[in-house]
């Protein structure tokens, strides 16, 4: 619902493509996923891993522990990029 006075915001697909091509942003998302995923794995599965118990369920939980922070941080970066693009199109500056 854009008019001549309101430029369209960057689409989700365009913002996603921009994020995927931005190696700095992808690196930050990976670092966040590694740090948060490791903390979640130690908290949630530390006892099972220290007892050397491994199952498909535990392996799946480890994958989820690392993938969810990556997905959340990536969506945050995409939403920030869309908002910044919309503000720039309207001529507003980013807050300090």
LOLUM-983713 format. One record per atom (N, C-alpha, C, CB): atom name; residue number from 1; residue in three letters; chain; x, y, z. Coordinates in Angstrom, 2 decimals, padded with zeros to 5 digits, always signed. Atoms other than C-alpha are relative to their C-alpha. Glycine has a CB too. Layout:
N
  site  pos  code  unit        u        v        w
    CA  NUM   ALA     A        X        Y        Z
...
! end
This chain:
96
  site  pos  code  unit        u        v        w
     N    1   UNK     A  +000.84  -001.17  +000.00
    CA    1   UNK     A  +000.00  +000.00  +000.00
     C    1   UNK     A  +000.88  +001.23  +000.00
    CB    1   UNK     A  -000.95  +000.00  +001.20
     N    2   UNK     A  -000.86  -001.16  +000.10
    CA    2   UNK     A  +002.47  +002.62  -001.19
     C    2   UNK     A  -000.63  +001.03  -000.92
    CB    2   UNK     A  +001.40  -000.40  -000.50
     N    3   UNK     A  +000.49  -001.08  +000.85
    CA    3   UNK     A  +001.68  +005.96  -002.68
     C    3   UNK     A  +001.21  +000.70  -000.62
    CB    3   UNK     A  -000.88  +001.01  +000.81
     N    4   UNK     A  -001.09  -000.75  +000.62
    CA    4   UNK     A  +003.72  +008.46  -004.64
     C    4   UNK     A  +000.87  +000.67  +001.06
    CB    4   UNK     A  -000.54  +001.04  -000.97
     N    5   UNK     A  -000.76  -000.64  -001.08
    CA    5   UNK     A  +004.77  +010.08  -001.35
     C    5   UNK     A  +000.75  -000.99  +000.87
    CB    5   UNK     A  -000.93  +000.82  +000.86
     N    6   UNK     A  -000.62  +001.02  -000.85
    CA    6   UNK     A  +005.70  +006.83  +000.40
     C    6   UNK     A  +000.68  -001.04  -000.88
    CB    6   UNK     A  -001.05  -000.66  +000.93
     N    7   UNK     A  -000.68  +001.00  +000.82
    CA    7   UNK     A  +008.40  +004.81  -001.35
     C    7   UNK     A  -000.15  -001.39  +000.61
    CB    7   UNK     A  +001.48  +000.35  -000.16
     N    8   UNK     A  +000.16  +001.35  -000.54
    CA    8   UNK     A  +008.06  +001.05  -001.04
     C    8   UNK     A  +001.22  -000.44  +000.80
    CB    8   UNK     A  -000.26  -000.99  -001.13
     N    9   UNK     A  -001.09  +000.55  -000.80
    CA    9   UNK     A  +010.14  -000.71  +001.60
     C    9   UNK     A  +000.66  -001.13  -000.78
    CB    9   UNK     A  -000.50  -000.49  +001.39
     N   10   UNK     A  -000.72  +001.12  +000.60
    CA   10   UNK     A  +012.72  -003.27  +000.59
     C   10   UNK     A  -000.79  -001.28  +000.30
    CB   10   UNK     A  +001.46  -000.09  +000.54
     N   11   UNK     A  +000.77  +001.23  -000.21
    CA   11   UNK     A  +010.93  -006.59  +000.09
     C   11   UNK     A  +000.81  -000.99  +000.84
    CB   11   UNK     A  -000.39  -000.64  -001.35
     N   12   UNK     A  -000.68  +001.00  -000.80
    CA   12   UNK     A  +011.73  -009.54  +002.33
     C   12   UNK     A  +001.00  -000.78  -000.83
    CB   12   UNK     A  -001.01  -000.96  +000.64
     N   13   UNK     A  -000.93  +000.77  +000.83
    CA   13   UNK     A  +013.29  -011.44  -000.57
     C   13   UNK     A  +001.21  +000.83  -000.38
    CB   13   UNK     A  -000.71  -000.51  -001.26
     N   14   UNK     A  -001.14  -000.86  +000.33
    CA   14   UNK     A  +015.45  -008.48  -001.59
     C   14   UNK     A  +000.89  +000.22  +001.22
    CB   14   UNK     A  -000.48  +001.35  -000.54
     N   15   UNK     A  -000.79  -000.17  -001.23
    CA   15   UNK     A  +016.53  -007.93  +002.03
     C   15   UNK     A  +000.75  -001.28  +000.33
    CB   15   UNK     A  -000.90  +000.41  +001.18
     N   16   UNK     A  -000.67  +001.28  -000.24
    CA   16   UNK     A  +017.34  -011.64  +002.36
     C   16   UNK     A  +001.18  -000.17  -000.94
    CB   16   UNK     A  -000.97  -001.17  -000.16
     N   17   UNK     A  -001.11  +000.09  +000.96
    CA   17   UNK     A  +019.45  -011.57  -000.82
     C   17   UNK     A  +001.12  +000.95  +000.40
    CB   17   UNK     A  -000.49  +000.34  -001.43
     N   18   UNK     A  -001.03  -000.96  -000.43
    CA   18   UNK     A  +021.25  -008.48  +000.49
     C   18   UNK     A  +000.75  -000.54  +001.21
    CB   18   UNK     A  -000.64  +001.36  +000.34
     N   19   UNK     A  -000.66  +000.58  -001.17
    CA   19   UNK     A  +021.96  -010.24  +003.80
     C   19   UNK     A  +000.94  -001.12  -000.41
    CB   19   UNK     A  -001.03  -000.51  +001.01
     N   20   UNK     A  -000.82  +001.12  +000.43
    CA   20   UNK     A  +023.27  -013.35  +002.07
     C   20   UNK     A  +001.26  +000.47  -000.73
    CB   20   UNK     A  -000.80  -000.92  -000.89
     N   21   UNK     A  -001.17  -000.50  +000.69
    CA   21   UNK     A  +025.64  -011.22  +000.00
     C   21   UNK     A  +000.90  +000.84  +000.90
    CB   21   UNK     A  -000.42  +000.83  -001.20
     N   22   UNK     A  -000.79  -000.80  -000.96
    CA   22   UNK     A  +026.88  -009.29  +003.06
     C   22   UNK     A  +000.75  -000.94  +000.92
    CB   22   UNK     A  -000.92  +000.96  +000.83
     N   23   UNK     A  -000.78  +000.97  -000.77
    CA   23   UNK     A  +029.70  -011.41  +004.48
     C   23   UNK     A  +000.15  +000.42  +001.46
    CB   23   UNK     A  +001.37  -000.19  -000.63
     N   24   UNK     A  -000.13  -000.46  -001.38
    CA   24   UNK     A  +030.02  -009.23  +007.59
     C   24   UNK     A  -001.23  -000.34  +000.84
    CB   24   UNK     A  +000.22  +001.50  +000.02
     N   25   UNK     A  +001.24  +000.31  -000.72
    CA   25   UNK     A  +026.37  -009.68  +008.55
     C   25   UNK     A  -000.14  -001.50  +000.20
    CB   25   UNK     A  -001.22  +000.55  -000.76
     N   26   UNK     A  +000.08  +001.46  -000.13
    CA   26   UNK     A  +026.49  -013.42  +007.86
     C   26   UNK     A  +000.97  -000.50  +001.07
    CB   26   UNK     A  +000.31  -000.68  -001.35
     N   27   UNK     A  -000.98  +000.39  -001.02
    CA   27   UNK     A  +029.62  -013.72  +010.01
     C   27   UNK     A  -000.55  +000.29  +001.39
    CB   27   UNK     A  +001.34  +000.75  -000.22
     N   28   UNK     A  +000.58  -000.32  -001.31
    CA   28   UNK     A  +027.87  -011.94  +012.90
     C   28   UNK     A  -001.10  -000.99  +000.37
    CB   28   UNK     A  -000.56  +001.42  +000.00
     N   29   UNK     A  +001.06  +000.98  -000.27
    CA   29   UNK     A  +024.87  -014.29  +012.58
     C   29   UNK     A  +000.59  -001.35  +000.38
    CB   29   UNK     A  -000.91  -000.15  -001.23
     N   30   UNK     A  -000.66  +001.27  -000.33
    CA   30   UNK     A  +027.19  -017.31  +012.62
     C   30   UNK     A  +000.63  +000.03  +001.39
    CB   30   UNK     A  +001.06  -000.34  -001.04
     N   31   UNK     A  -000.61  -000.12  -001.33
    CA   31   UNK     A  +029.07  -016.04  +015.68
     C   31   UNK     A  -001.08  -000.08  +001.08
    CB   31   UNK     A  +000.79  +001.32  +000.13
     N   32   UNK     A  +001.11  +000.04  -000.96
    CA   32   UNK     A  +025.78  -015.46  +017.51
     C   32   UNK     A  -000.51  -001.43  +000.14
    CB   32   UNK     A  -001.15  +000.94  -000.45
     N   33   UNK     A  +000.49  +001.38  -000.04
    CA   33   UNK     A  +024.61  -018.97  +016.57
     C   33   UNK     A  +000.98  -000.91  +000.74
    CB   33   UNK     A  -000.23  -000.54  -001.41
     N   34   UNK     A  -000.98  +000.85  -000.69
    CA   34   UNK     A  +027.86  -020.55  +017.78
     C   34   UNK     A  +000.01  +000.25  +001.51
    CB   34   UNK     A  +001.39  +000.25  -000.57
     N   35   UNK     A  -000.04  -000.31  -001.43
    CA   35   UNK     A  +027.87  -018.73  +021.11
     C   35   UNK     A  -001.28  -000.45  +000.69
    CB   35   UNK     A  +000.22  +001.51  +000.21
     N   36   UNK     A  +001.28  +000.33  -000.64
    CA   36   UNK     A  +024.16  -019.08  +021.91
     C   36   UNK     A  -000.28  -001.50  -000.10
    CB   36   UNK     A  -001.15  +000.80  -000.65
     N   37   UNK     A  +000.21  +001.44  +000.16
    CA   37   UNK     A  +023.97  -022.64  +020.51
     C   37   UNK     A  +000.82  -000.83  +000.97
    CB   37   UNK     A  +000.31  -000.41  -001.41
     N   38   UNK     A  -000.85  +000.71  -000.96
    CA   38   UNK     A  +026.89  -023.76  +022.65
     C   38   UNK     A  -000.54  +000.13  +001.42
    CB   38   UNK     A  +001.44  +000.53  -000.06
     N   39   UNK     A  +000.57  -000.20  -001.34
    CA   39   UNK     A  +025.36  -022.22  +025.77
     C   39   UNK     A  -001.26  -000.85  +000.18
    CB   39   UNK     A  -000.33  +001.50  +000.24
     N   40   UNK     A  +001.23  +000.79  -000.10
    CA   40   UNK     A  +021.98  -023.85  +025.06
     C   40   UNK     A  +000.31  -001.50  +000.07
    CB   40   UNK     A  -000.91  +000.28  -001.20
     N   41   UNK     A  -000.34  +001.42  -000.01
    CA   41   UNK     A  +023.60  -027.23  +024.36
     C   41   UNK     A  +000.57  -000.41  +001.34
    CB   41   UNK     A  +001.00  -000.31  -001.11
     N   42   UNK     A  -000.57  +000.33  -001.31
    CA   42   UNK     A  +025.60  -027.15  +027.58
     C   42   UNK     A  -001.08  -000.01  +001.07
    CB   42   UNK     A  +001.11  +001.00  +000.37
     N   43   UNK     A  +001.06  -000.07  -001.02
    CA   43   UNK     A  +022.58  -026.08  +029.64
     C   43   UNK     A  -000.99  -001.17  -000.15
    CB   43   UNK     A  -000.75  +001.33  -000.11
     N   44   UNK     A  +001.07  +000.98  +000.21
    CA   44   UNK     A  +020.06  -028.46  +028.06
     C   44   UNK     A  +000.49  -001.44  -000.11
    CB   44   UNK     A  -000.75  +000.35  -001.23
     N   45   UNK     A  -000.45  +001.36  +000.29
    CA   45   UNK     A  +022.20  -031.46  +027.13
     C   45   UNK     A  +001.33  -000.34  +000.63
    CB   45   UNK     A  +000.09  -000.20  -001.49
     N   46   UNK     A  -001.31  +000.21  -000.60
    CA   46   UNK     A  +025.32  -031.17  +029.25
     C   46   UNK     A  +000.13  -001.34  +000.71
    CB   46   UNK     A  +000.28  +001.09  +000.96
     N   47   UNK     A  -000.06  +001.26  -000.75
    CA   47   UNK     A  +024.51  -034.15  +031.48
     C   47   UNK     A  +000.02  -001.19  -000.96
    CB   47   UNK     A  -001.21  -000.12  +000.96
     N   48   UNK     A  +000.05  +001.10  +000.96
    CA   48   UNK     A  +023.62  -036.41  +028.57
     C   48   UNK     A  +001.32  -000.11  -000.77
    CB   48   UNK     A  -001.16  +000.19  -000.98
     N   49   UNK     A  -001.26  +000.04  +000.75
    CA   49   UNK     A  +026.77  -035.43  +026.69
     C   49   UNK     A  +001.17  -000.42  +000.89
    CB   49   UNK     A  +000.29  +001.36  -000.62
     N   50   UNK     A  -001.08  +000.41  -000.89
    CA   50   UNK     A  +029.00  -035.85  +029.74
     C   50   UNK     A  -000.09  -001.49  +000.33
    CB   50   UNK     A  -000.03  +000.82  +001.30
     N   51   UNK     A  +000.18  +001.45  -000.19
    CA   51   UNK     A  +027.54  -039.36  +030.23
     C   51   UNK     A  +000.23  -000.77  -001.30
    CB   51   UNK     A  -001.40  -000.29  +000.54
     N   52   UNK     A  -000.27  +000.58  +001.33
    CA   52   UNK     A  +028.42  -040.00  +026.55
     C   52   UNK     A  -001.21  -000.73  -000.58
    CB   52   UNK     A  +001.18  -000.96  +000.07
     N   53   UNK     A  +001.22  +000.54  +000.60
    CA   53   UNK     A  +024.81  -040.73  +025.66
     C   53   UNK     A  -000.32  +000.80  -001.25
    CB   53   UNK     A  -001.20  +000.03  +001.01
     N   54   UNK     A  +000.36  -000.67  +001.24
    CA   54   UNK     A  +023.99  -039.94  +022.07
     C   54   UNK     A  -001.10  -000.79  -000.66
    CB   54   UNK     A  +001.23  +000.15  -000.94
     N   55   UNK     A  +001.10  +000.62  +000.72
    CA   55   UNK     A  +020.80  -040.64  +020.23
     C   55   UNK     A  -000.42  +000.95  -001.11
    CB   55   UNK     A  -001.21  -000.33  +000.96
     N   56   UNK     A  +000.50  -000.86  +001.07
    CA   56   UNK     A  +018.98  -039.27  +017.24
     C   56   UNK     A  -000.69  +001.23  +000.59
    CB   56   UNK     A  -000.98  -000.79  -000.92
     N   57   UNK     A  +000.68  -001.12  -000.65
    CA   57   UNK     A  +016.88  -037.12  +019.56
     C   57   UNK     A  +000.96  +001.04  +000.53
    CB   57   UNK     A  -000.87  -000.51  +001.13
     N   58   UNK     A  -001.00  -000.93  -000.52
    CA   58   UNK     A  +019.94  -035.60  +021.21
     C   58   UNK     A  +000.70  +000.73  -001.15
    CB   58   UNK     A  +001.04  -000.74  +000.87
     N   59   UNK     A  -000.64  -000.63  +001.17
    CA   59   UNK     A  +021.59  -034.98  +017.84
     C   59   UNK     A  -000.93  +001.05  -000.62
    CB   59   UNK     A  +000.37  -001.08  -001.06
     N   60   UNK     A  +000.96  -000.95  +000.53
    CA   60   UNK     A  +018.41  -033.28  +016.60
     C   60   UNK     A  -000.09  +001.24  +000.90
    CB   60   UNK     A  -001.38  -000.65  -000.15
     N   61   UNK     A  +000.04  -001.13  -000.94
    CA   61   UNK     A  +018.30  -031.13  +019.75
     C   61   UNK     A  +001.23  +000.90  -000.16
    CB   61   UNK     A  -000.09  -000.51  +001.45
     N   62   UNK     A  -001.22  -000.79  +000.22
    CA   62   UNK     A  +021.90  -030.04  +019.11
     C   62   UNK     A  -000.13  +000.84  -001.26
    CB   62   UNK     A  +001.24  -000.93  -000.09
     N   63   UNK     A  +000.20  -000.74  +001.25
    CA   63   UNK     A  +021.04  -029.06  +015.54
     C   63   UNK     A  -000.95  +001.18  +000.22
    CB   63   UNK     A  -000.55  -000.93  -001.11
     N   64   UNK     A  +000.96  -001.08  -000.28
    CA   64   UNK     A  +018.06  -027.03  +016.76
     C   64   UNK     A  +000.63  +001.07  +000.87
    CB   64   UNK     A  -001.26  -000.57  +000.70
     N   65   UNK     A  -000.66  -000.97  -000.87
    CA   65   UNK     A  +020.18  -025.38  +019.49
     C   65   UNK     A  +000.89  +000.96  -000.78
    CB   65   UNK     A  +000.82  -000.73  +001.05
     N   66   UNK     A  -000.86  -000.87  +000.81
    CA   66   UNK     A  +022.50  -024.00  +016.82
     C   66   UNK     A  -000.77  +000.72  -001.12
    CB   66   UNK     A  +001.13  -000.80  -000.60
     N   67   UNK     A  +000.70  -000.61  +001.14
    CA   67   UNK     A  +020.03  -023.32  +014.01
     C   67   UNK     A  -000.96  +001.10  +000.42
    CB   67   UNK     A  -000.76  -001.07  -000.78
     N   68   UNK     A  +000.96  -001.02  -000.42
    CA   68   UNK     A  +017.45  -021.34  +015.99
     C   68   UNK     A  +000.64  +001.36  +000.24
    CB   68   UNK     A  -000.71  -000.45  +001.25
     N   69   UNK     A  -000.62  -001.33  -000.15
    CA   69   UNK     A  +019.83  -018.54  +017.09
     C   69   UNK     A  +000.44  +000.59  -001.35
    CB   69   UNK     A  +001.21  -000.09  +000.93
     N   70   UNK     A  -000.38  -000.49  +001.33
    CA   70   UNK     A  +021.09  -018.32  +013.49
     C   70   UNK     A  -001.21  +000.57  -000.72
    CB   70   UNK     A  +000.65  -001.12  -000.83
     N   71   UNK     A  +001.22  -000.46  +000.66
    CA   71   UNK     A  +017.55  -018.00  +012.16
     C   71   UNK     A  -000.50  +001.31  +000.61
    CB   71   UNK     A  -001.10  -001.08  +000.08
     N   72   UNK     A  +000.50  -001.20  -000.68
    CA   72   UNK     A  +016.55  -015.43  +014.77
     C   72   UNK     A  +000.89  +001.21  -000.29
    CB   72   UNK     A  -000.09  -000.24  +001.52
     N   73   UNK     A  -000.89  -001.13  +000.26
    CA   73   UNK     A  +019.65  -013.27  +014.29
     C   73   UNK     A  -000.07  +000.42  -001.48
    CB   73   UNK     A  +001.44  -000.36  +000.38
     N   74   UNK     A  +000.14  -000.33  +001.42
    CA   74   UNK     A  +019.26  -013.48  +010.49
     C   74   UNK     A  -001.28  +000.78  -000.26
    CB   74   UNK     A  +000.02  -001.28  -000.85
     N   75   UNK     A  +001.26  -000.73  +000.17
    CA   75   UNK     A  +015.62  -012.39  +010.67
     C   75   UNK     A  +000.09  +001.40  +000.59
    CB   75   UNK     A  -001.16  -000.77  +000.67
     N   76   UNK     A  -000.21  -001.33  -000.57
    CA   76   UNK     A  +016.63  -009.53  +012.94
     C   76   UNK     A  +000.80  +000.90  -000.92
    CB   76   UNK     A  +000.70  -000.10  +001.34
     N   77   UNK     A  -000.81  -000.77  +000.94
    CA   77   UNK     A  +019.28  -008.42  +010.45
     C   77   UNK     A  -000.81  +000.39  -001.23
    CB   77   UNK     A  +001.24  -000.80  -000.42
     N   78   UNK     A  +000.83  -000.29  +001.17
    CA   78   UNK     A  +016.81  -008.64  +007.57
     C   78   UNK     A  -001.02  +001.09  +000.34
    CB   78   UNK     A  -000.73  -001.28  -000.49
     N   79   UNK     A  +000.99  -001.01  -000.40
    CA   79   UNK     A  +014.17  -006.64  +009.47
     C   79   UNK     A  +000.66  +001.36  +000.19
    CB   79   UNK     A  -000.71  -000.43  +001.30
     N   80   UNK     A  -000.73  -001.25  -000.17
    CA   80   UNK     A  +016.76  -004.01  +010.39
     C   80   UNK     A  +000.34  +000.61  -001.35
    CB   80   UNK     A  +001.28  -000.22  +000.82
     N   81   UNK     A  -000.35  -000.48  +001.34
    CA   81   UNK     A  +017.88  -003.74  +006.76
     C   81   UNK     A  -001.24  +000.58  -000.69
    CB   81   UNK     A  +000.61  -001.15  -000.84
     N   82   UNK     A  +001.23  -000.50  +000.61
    CA   82   UNK     A  +014.26  -003.33  +005.60
     C   82   UNK     A  -000.40  +001.35  +000.61
    CB   82   UNK     A  -001.15  -001.02  +000.17
     N   83   UNK     A  +000.36  -001.25  -000.67
    CA   83   UNK     A  +013.60  -000.62  +008.21
     C   83   UNK     A  +000.93  +001.13  -000.38
    CB   83   UNK     A  +000.01  -000.18  +001.49
     N   84   UNK     A  -000.97  -001.02  +000.38
    CA   84   UNK     A  +016.80  +001.23  +007.37
     C   84   UNK     A  -000.26  +000.49  -001.42
    CB   84   UNK     A  +001.43  -000.55  +000.13
     N   85   UNK     A  +000.27  -000.37  +001.39
    CA   85   UNK     A  +015.98  +001.16  +003.66
     C   85   UNK     A  -001.25  +000.87  -000.08
    CB   85   UNK     A  -000.17  -001.26  -000.87
     N   86   UNK     A  +001.24  -000.78  +000.02
    CA   86   UNK     A  +012.48  +002.48  +004.33
     C   86   UNK     A  +000.25  +001.41  +000.55
    CB   86   UNK     A  -001.10  -000.71  +000.82
     N   87   UNK     A  -000.31  -001.32  -000.56
    CA   87   UNK     A  +013.84  +005.31  +006.52
     C   87   UNK     A  +000.83  +000.83  -000.97
    CB   87   UNK     A  +000.73  -000.14  +001.33
     N   88   UNK     A  -000.82  -000.72  +000.98
    CA   88   UNK     A  +016.46  +006.23  +003.91
     C   88   UNK     A  -000.85  +000.49  -001.16
    CB   88   UNK     A  +001.13  -000.89  -000.51
     N   89   UNK     A  +000.86  -000.40  +001.12
    CA   89   UNK     A  +013.79  +006.31  +001.22
     C   89   UNK     A  -000.87  +001.18  +000.38
    CB   89   UNK     A  -000.88  -001.18  -000.44
     N   90   UNK     A  +000.82  -001.12  -000.47
    CA   90   UNK     A  +011.74  +008.70  +003.36
     C   90   UNK     A  +000.85  +001.21  +000.33
    CB   90   UNK     A  -000.82  -000.41  +001.22
     N   91   UNK     A  -000.89  -001.13  -000.30
    CA   91   UNK     A  +014.80  +010.88  +003.98
     C   91   UNK     A  +000.30  +000.17  +001.46
    CB   91   UNK     A  -000.59  +001.25  -000.52
     N   92   UNK     A  -000.29  -000.08  -001.43
    CA   92   UNK     A  +015.08  +010.13  +007.69
     C   92   UNK     A  +001.34  -000.67  +000.26
    CB   92   UNK     A  -001.13  -000.67  +000.83
     N   93   UNK     A  -001.29  +000.56  -000.37
    CA   93   UNK     A  +018.42  +009.41  +009.32
     C   93   UNK     A  -000.19  -001.08  +001.05
    CB   93   UNK     A  +000.95  +001.09  +000.52
     N   94   UNK     A  +000.01  +001.01  -001.06
    CA   94   UNK     A  +019.16  +006.37  +011.49
     C   94   UNK     A  +000.31  +000.66  +001.34
    CB   94   UNK     A  +001.03  -001.13  -000.30
     N   95   UNK     A  -000.32  -000.55  -001.32
    CA   95   UNK     A  +019.16  +007.10  +015.22
     C   95   UNK     A  +001.42  -000.39  +000.38
    CB   95   UNK     A  -001.01  -000.49  +001.07
     N   96   UNK     A  -001.40  +000.31  -000.38
    CA   96   UNK     A  +022.65  +007.24  +016.77
     C   96   UNK     A  +000.13  -001.21  +000.86
    CB   96   UNK     A  +000.59  +001.16  +000.72
! end
